[in-house]
Structure formats: structure tokens, C-alpha cells
Amino acid sequence: MKRSLTMIITSIFISCSTGVERYYDLKEIRPEMVGFNGNSLKKIDDLILRSIANKEVSGTTAIVIKDGGIVYHKAFGLSDIQDSTIMKKNTIMAIASMSKLMTTVGALILYDRGEFDMNTRLDKILPEFKDPKVFISYDKDLGSFSLKGSSRPILMKHLFTHTSGIVYPIFQPDSLGRQGYIAAGVQDAWPDISITLEENIKRLAALPLNNEPGEKWHYGLNMDVLGRVIEVLDGRPFARFMKEELFHPLELKDTGFSLPEEKWERVAKIYDPGDEQISEFMCCPEYTDDEMERIGRKRFPIRSYKQNTNTIAMGGADIFSTAYDYARFLQMLLNKGSLNEKRIIGRKTVAMINRPLEHLFMPEDTNIAMGLGVGVVKDENSSYEPHSSGSYWWGGYFFTSFWVDPEEGLIGVIMNQVNPTTSKLADRFHQLVYSALGE
């Protein structure tokens, strides 16, 4: 069932202000109280509505927090086009790679407990990564790799910064061994087969690295390996650890690798904007049908929130959340590791997250570097964007994104559920938020 733009406009949800309370409660406040022009922030409404009208997205939720107070929190459009379900501020979405920062923090909890340091060898925790091999080529006819021995081990810091040599097979052309990954049946996200996280990471460890550890930056299954590290060091299943050590203490009530059945109807469907009309997204377009069969998967809507994640949960992509929950998580980081008088990690550990640690992420003469699980702005004076030095950000496969500006005490989260997309919605959202800042 299709809806007119007029009907979509009526689906804007605006929460009433409840006054100013202690900053960590994330209550709505008047934008002018923290230096925003409230009328300027309303330009975001028109921006999002245009994106919906242009069929770039089906629906959007967005939240802006300044100095611990919510100055903007709205929802637009539809979470389910076929059923005409209106997008709400508590609509739950697949955040995909925004899971990575949460997994990073999960691992840092164990860092704070002295379980490892950043130069700890990965094979001291996961022996299957001992003596890694490095990829030279892959022979499709013989189904075999040409390899060389690595001159250095994978260290924990390589996982946090995507410099381990571990890659995502879906983003690698045949010349970089994509077919070898597929032949091994490595699951990269949303697995729909009976496989444990332990088995999946062992399959991954048996494959060659794309490059020597620390030599290059390649986006990969590093946070999924961190999930297995957490299991081994802590003893609990990864998903349970995250629930008990992060989600529950922060009161992230709608966040998890799986969700109780009573919340399923609140999960937004994921859409493919297509050339002519929006249709439901079917996993995973980067793979051919033959490749999907070879890795033991089929094309399906993303419904992994219904699965038993005590068996497998992928730390790089499998978390579901709301814009509000994710903003609470980010506020904890802005608060230097605590929220609502509950400390998650130490303030100096938080400070490592947005240090520009790894320059292999971008050419060294650019303004972006890699922190721990996030991209970091090195120097605002070399940037054509209004964010401050030390700001950090990341995004997800289904067009979700966030940024944190510690200098301004500013958080922005915008969530959509589409793939692929060429929309500039997230960039323009970022731009309009900063443009609305006054004194």
C-alpha cells in the first residue's frame, strides 16, 4: 500500500519536552538552552521529508543531543511500507556496522580488567591465529591459495583498527581471494545456518591474511574476532556478555543481537530503493546465487533478531537498536565512561577511542585517521566540515550513522533502513545540525 506525501508528513512524531533534569537522563530540553536555534533545527524535518518523497528512504529516525539534553528527536515515514506501519522514535533497526563501536567498548571492558593490552598477540588468546599466512593469489580452478608466511603476528591493536589483514570477503574482488573465503563458508553477518562463533572464527583463522598485520587498512571481520576474544577471556557467550556488561547497565532496553517476540513488530523492514520503486531488501546482493549456496545461505530478509544468539553473534554487524538507545550509549562515552552513575569503562580508556591512532585508514595527508573502531577528525583547521578536532563517527550498511563531537558536547544519530543508497541525507543532516548552533 502506498502513501501520499501528505500522509507521510502526518507521521512525524515529536515528543513533548519534560524539562531539564540531570544530563545523563537524556531528557528533552529547549534547543535555545544549549545554544541552538530551534527554528533552524526544524529544517531537518524538510530535509528528511524530501528524501522520503524522492524514495531515497522509506522512513527515518534522528536524534541530536547537546550537553546531555535532547534538542531534536523525531521520526518520519514508514517502517513497513506494505503494512503502512508508521515509523516511530522507538522503532528498532538493524544498525549493522554501528555494532562495531559497541563491540569495541565490550572488548575495552576486558582491557580495563587487565585481560590483555594492545600489544598482546592474538594467538595467545586464540591459538588458531598462530603463524598466519599472507595471501598472494587464489587459483579458482584448483581451489587453492598461493601463500607466504607472515613476518609478524596479529596484535590486539590491529583488530581495533582494522589493520590485521583480515578482510570482508564481500568487498573483495576475485583477485584478492574472495572465492577462497566463500569456499571456506565464512559467515560475515546475519548467519542463517547452524554454526557457532567459535567455528566461524576458526574457519576465518585458517584463511590467509590480505596483508601483513599493521601494513595496510582493510575493512574486515575484526570485531567479529573480538567477539570471540571476549568469549574466551570471559567465559560467557558473546551476546550474553554484551547484554550483561553493556546493554543492561546502560538501560538500552531495545538493543541486542536478538529481541523478545513482543518487540518483533517494532523492527523496521529493510528496503532496496531500486530505480523505480522501493522493494524489500533481500540478503545479500554482493553475492551471486551460487556463492550464497556455497556459504550455506539463501537470500532472505534480515530477521536475525529472532535467532538464538547464544550460539553465534557477529560483533561487526548483528546488533539491533534504536536511535535513542544508541545515543544513550554515545552519551556514556561523552561522559568519559559512565552513565546514570554506572561506570562502564575508565575515562582514560575512553580517551583512546578517538585518538587518531592509525593513519593507514586514509592517506596521511588527509584529515581523517582511525581510532578504536571509529574514524577520527585529526585537525578541524584542515577540514571543510564544521566538526571539531577529535570528533568521531561511523555508519552502518543499512544507512545508519552517528557522530560525536566531544568539544561541543554534541551527538547526532540518524537511522534509515535501505541498501544500496547514494543519498546525501546523512551528510546534510550533519551539516544542518552544525548550522543551527549559535552562541
C-alpha positions in Angstrom: 0.0 0.0 0.0 1.4 3.4 -1.0 1.0 6.6 0.9 0.9 10.2 -0.3 3.5 12.7 0.8 0.7 14.4 2.8 0.1 11.3 4.8 3.8 10.7 5.3 4.1 14.3 6.7 1.5 13.5 9.3 3.7 10.6 10.5 6.2 13.0 12.2 6.4 12.2 15.8 7.5 14.8 18.2 7.9 14.1 22.0 6.9 16.8 24.4 9.6 18.4 26.4 9.7 17.2 30.0 12.0 20.0 31.3 15.6 19.8 32.4 16.8 17.0 34.6 20.2 15.6 35.3 22.1 15.4 32.0 22.5 11.6 32.0 18.8 11.0 31.9 18.7 12.3 28.3 15.6 14.4 28.7 14.3 16.8 26.1 15.2 20.4 26.5 14.6 23.6 24.6 17.3 23.9 22.0 18.0 27.6 22.9 19.1 26.4 26.4 22.2 24.9 24.9 23.0 27.4 22.1 20.8 26.0 19.3 18.4 27.9 17.1 15.2 25.8 17.4 13.8 27.2 14.1 17.0 26.2 12.3 16.8 22.7 13.6 13.3 22.4 12.0 15.0 22.5 8.6 15.9 18.9 9.3 12.2 18.0 9.0 12.1 19.2 5.4 15.4 17.5 4.6 14.1 14.1 5.7 10.7 14.5 4.1 12.3 15.3 0.8 14.4 12.2 1.0 11.2 10.1 1.7 9.3 11.9 -1.2 12.2 11.1 -3.5 12.1 7.5 -2.5 15.6 7.5 -1.2 14.4 6.1 2.2 11.2 4.7 3.5 11.4 6.2 6.9 13.9 7.9 9.3 14.6 8.5 12.9 17.0 11.1 14.1 18.2 12.4 17.4 20.5 15.3 18.4 21.9 15.7 21.9 23.8 18.7 23.2 25.3 18.9 26.7 23.3 15.8 27.7 19.9 17.2 26.6 17.8 16.1 23.7 17.3 19.0 21.3 15.9 17.1 18.4 14.2 13.7 18.3 11.8 12.8 15.6 10.6 10.0 13.3 9.2 10.3 9.8 7.8 8.0 7.1 7.1 4.3 7.3 8.9 1.4 8.9 6.8 -1.1 6.9 5.5 0.1 3.5 3.4 -2.9 2.8 1.5 -2.7 6.1 1.6 1.1 6.3 3.3 0.9 9.7 4.4 4.4 10.8 8.0 5.0 11.8 8.2 5.9 15.4 11.0 7.1 17.6 11.2 3.7 19.3 11.3 1.8 16.0 14.1 -0.8 16.2 16.6 -1.1 13.3 19.5 -3.2 12.2 22.5 -0.9 12.9 25.0 -3.2 11.0 28.5 -1.8 11.3 27.4 0.6 14.1 27.7 -2.6 16.1 31.5 -2.3 15.8 31.8 0.5 18.3 29.7 -1.3 20.8 31.8 -4.4 20.4 34.9 -2.3 20.7 33.6 -1.0 24.1 32.8 -4.6 25.1 36.4 -5.6 24.5 37.7 -2.5 26.3 35.7 -3.6 29.4 38.1 -6.6 29.5 41.0 -4.4 28.7 40.2 -2.4 31.8 40.2 -5.7 33.8 43.7 -6.4 32.7 42.8 -9.3 30.4 45.0 -8.0 27.6 46.9 -5.0 26.4 47.0 -3.5 22.9 50.3 -5.4 22.1 49.0 -8.7 23.2 49.4 -11.3 20.5 46.0 -12.6 19.3 47.3 -16.2 19.1 47.9 -16.0 22.9 44.1 -15.8 23.2 43.0 -17.6 20.1 45.7 -20.2 19.2 44.2 -20.8 15.8 45.7 -17.5 14.6 49.3 -18.7 15.3 51.7 -18.4 12.4 49.3 -16.6 10.0 49.9 -16.8 6.2 49.5 -13.9 3.8 47.7 -14.1 0.5 49.5 -13.9 -2.8 46.9 -15.3 -5.2 44.0 -17.7 -5.5 43.6 -20.3 -8.2 39.8 -20.7 -8.9 40.3 -23.9 -10.9 42.4 -25.6 -8.3 40.5 -24.0 -5.4 43.8 -23.2 -3.6 45.8 -20.2 -2.4 49.3 -19.2 -3.1 50.7 -18.0 0.3 53.7 -16.7 2.1 54.4 -16.7 5.8 53.7 -13.5 7.8 56.7 -11.8 9.3 54.7 -10.6 12.3 51.8 -11.7 14.4 48.4 -10.2 14.7 48.2 -7.9 17.8 45.1 -6.8 19.6 45.5 -3.2 18.4 45.3 -4.5 14.8 41.8 -5.8 15.4 40.6 -2.5 16.9 41.9 -0.5 13.9 41.2 -2.9 11.0 44.9 -3.4 10.2 45.1 -7.1 11.0 44.9 -8.2 7.3 41.5 -9.8 8.0 39.0 -8.7 5.4 35.3 -8.8 4.4 35.0 -11.3 1.6 32.0 -9.4 0.1 34.1 -6.4 -0.5 37.0 -8.2 -2.2 37.2 -9.0 -5.9 38.3 -12.4 -7.1 41.9 -11.3 -7.4 42.0 -10.9 -3.6 40.8 -14.4 -2.8 37.1 -13.7 -2.4 36.3 -17.2 -3.7 38.6 -18.8 -1.2 36.6 -17.1 1.6 33.4 -18.3 0.1 34.7 -21.9 -0.3 35.6 -21.9 3.4 32.0 -21.0 4.3 33.0 -18.0 6.4 29.9 -16.1 7.7 30.3 -12.3 7.7 26.9 -11.2 9.1 23.4 -12.3 9.8 24.2 -16.1 9.5 21.1 -18.3 8.9 22.9 -21.6 9.4 23.7 -23.6 12.5 27.3 -22.6 13.2 28.9 -21.3 16.4 31.0 -18.2 16.7 33.9 -20.4 17.7 33.7 -22.5 14.5 33.2 -19.4 12.3 36.3 -17.7 13.6 38.3 -21.0 13.3 37.3 -21.1 9.6 38.4 -17.5 9.3 41.8 -18.2 11.0 42.5 -21.0 8.5 42.4 -18.5 5.7 45.3 -16.2 4.6 45.5 -12.6 5.6 45.1 -10.0 2.9 48.4 -8.3 4.0 50.9 -8.3 6.8 49.4 -7.2 10.1 49.9 -3.5 10.6 50.8 -3.0 6.9 47.5 -1.8 5.5 44.0 -0.8 6.5 41.3 -3.2 5.2 37.7 -3.2 6.5 37.1 -6.7 7.8 35.8 -9.2 10.4 38.0 -7.8 13.1 35.2 -7.0 15.6 33.8 -10.5 15.0 37.1 -11.8 16.1 36.9 -9.5 19.1 33.6 -11.1 20.0 35.3 -14.5 20.1 38.1 -13.0 22.2 35.5 -11.8 24.7 34.0 -15.3 24.9 37.4 -16.9 25.5 38.6 -14.4 28.1 35.3 -14.0 29.9 33.7 -17.4 29.5 30.2 -16.2 28.7 28.7 -16.3 25.2 29.5 -13.0 23.5 25.8 -11.9 23.2 25.2 -12.6 26.9 28.4 -10.7 27.9 27.3 -7.7 25.9 23.8 -7.8 27.4 25.0 -8.1 31.0 28.0 -5.8 30.8 26.8 -3.1 28.4 23.2 -3.1 27.3 21.6 -3.7 30.6 23.8 -1.4 32.7 23.1 1.5 30.2 19.4 0.7 30.2 19.4 0.1 26.4 16.0 -1.5 26.6 15.6 -2.0 22.8 19.2 -3.1 21.9 20.5 -6.6 21.4 21.6 -9.3 19.0 18.2 -10.9 19.5 14.9 -9.4 20.7 11.9 -10.9 22.6 8.9 -11.8 20.4 6.8 -8.9 21.8 9.3 -6.4 20.1 9.4 -8.0 16.7 6.6 -5.9 15.3 8.6 -2.8 16.2 11.5 -3.8 13.9 11.7 -1.8 10.7 11.9 -3.6 7.4 14.9 -3.0 5.2 14.4 -1.8 1.7 16.2 -1.5 -1.6 15.3 1.9 -3.2 15.8 0.5 -6.7 15.5 2.5 -9.9 11.7 2.9 -9.9 10.3 1.8 -6.6 11.3 0.7 -3.1 11.2 -3.0 -2.5 12.1 -5.2 0.4 15.9 -5.8 0.7 17.0 -9.4 0.2 20.3 -10.5 1.6 22.9 -10.3 0.1 23.3 -8.6 -3.2 27.1 -8.7 -3.2 26.9 -12.4 -3.6 25.7 -14.4 -6.6 23.1 -17.1 -6.0 25.8 -19.7 -6.5 28.0 -18.0 -3.9 25.1 -17.8 -1.4 24.6 -21.6 -1.8 28.3 -22.3 -1.3 28.4 -20.5 2.0 25.3 -22.3 3.2 23.0 -19.3 3.0 20.0 -18.2 1.0 18.5 -14.9 0.1 16.3 -13.7 2.9 15.1 -10.6 4.7 17.2 -9.7 7.7 15.4 -11.4 10.6 18.4 -12.4 12.8 16.8 -10.8 15.8 14.7 -13.9 16.0 17.6 -16.3 16.3 19.4 -17.9 19.3 22.4 -15.6 19.6 24.0 -17.7 22.4 25.3 -19.8 19.5 26.6 -17.1 17.2 26.5 -13.3 17.3 28.6 -11.2 15.0 30.2 -8.3 16.7 30.7 -6.4 13.5 27.2 -6.3 12.2 24.4 -8.1 14.1 23.1 -5.6 16.7 19.6 -4.1 16.6 18.9 -0.8 18.3 17.0 2.5 18.3 18.4 5.9 17.7 17.6 6.8 21.4 19.4 3.7 22.8 22.4 4.3 20.6 22.5 7.9 21.7 22.5 6.8 25.4 25.5 4.6 24.6 27.3 7.5 22.9 26.4 9.8 25.9 28.2 7.3 28.1 31.3 7.8 26.0 30.9 11.6 26.2 30.6 11.3 29.9 34.0 9.6 29.9 32.8 6.1 30.5 29.7 6.4 32.8 26.0 7.0 32.6 23.4 7.3 35.3 26.2 6.7 37.9 27.1 3.4 36.3 30.7 3.2 35.1 31.3 1.0 32.0 35.0 1.8 31.2 37.6 4.1 32.6 37.9 7.7 31.4 41.4 7.2 30.1 40.3 4.1 28.2 37.5 6.2 26.6 40.1 8.8 25.6 41.9 6.2 23.5 38.8 5.7 21.3 39.0 9.0 19.4 42.8 9.3 19.3 44.0 9.4 15.6 46.0 6.2 16.1 46.1 4.7 12.7 46.9 6.7 9.5 46.7 3.7 7.2 42.9 4.3 7.2 43.3 7.3 4.9 46.3 8.9 3.2 48.4 10.5 5.9 47.9 14.0 4.4 44.1 13.8 4.8 42.3 14.9 7.9 40.9 11.5 8.9 42.5 8.8 10.9 41.4 5.5 12.6 40.7 5.4 16.3 39.5 2.3 18.1 36.6 1.2 16.0 35.8 4.7 14.7 37.0 7.3 12.2 38.5 10.4 13.8 38.9 14.0 12.7 42.6 14.9 13.2 42.5 18.7 12.8 39.4 20.8 12.3 41.6 23.5 10.7 42.3 21.2 7.8 38.6 20.3 7.3 35.9 21.6 5.0 33.3 20.4 7.5 32.3 22.1 10.8 33.1 19.4 13.2 35.8 19.8 15.9 39.2 18.1 16.2 38.7 14.8 17.9 35.2 14.2 16.6 34.5 10.6 15.7 32.0 8.8 13.6 30.9 5.6 11.9 28.0 4.2 9.9 26.1 1.0 9.0 25.4 -1.0 5.9 21.7 0.0 6.0 22.3 3.7 6.0 22.6 4.3 9.7 25.2 6.7 11.1 26.4 8.7 14.1 28.9 11.2 15.1 30.2 12.5 18.4 31.9 15.9 18.9 33.4 15.9 22.4 34.5 19.6 22.2 30.9 20.7 21.5 29.3 18.0 23.7 27.3 17.1 20.6 25.9 13.8 19.4 24.0 13.1 16.2 22.4 9.8 15.2 20.3 9.2 12.1 18.8 5.8 11.1 17.3 4.6 7.9 16.9 1.0 6.6 17.9 1.0 3.0 20.7 -0.5 0.8 22.1 0.4 -1.6 21.9 4.2 -1.5 23.5 7.3 -3.0 21.5 9.6 -0.7 23.2 12.6 0.9 20.7 12.6 3.7 23.1 11.8 6.5 25.7 14.3 5.3 23.1 17.1 5.0 21.7 16.2 8.5 25.2 16.6 9.9 25.5 19.9 8.1 22.2 21.3 9.3 22.8 20.4 12.9 26.0 22.4 13.0 24.4 25.3 11.1 21.8 25.6 13.8 24.4 26.2 16.5 24.6 29.8 17.8 26.2 31.1 21.0 
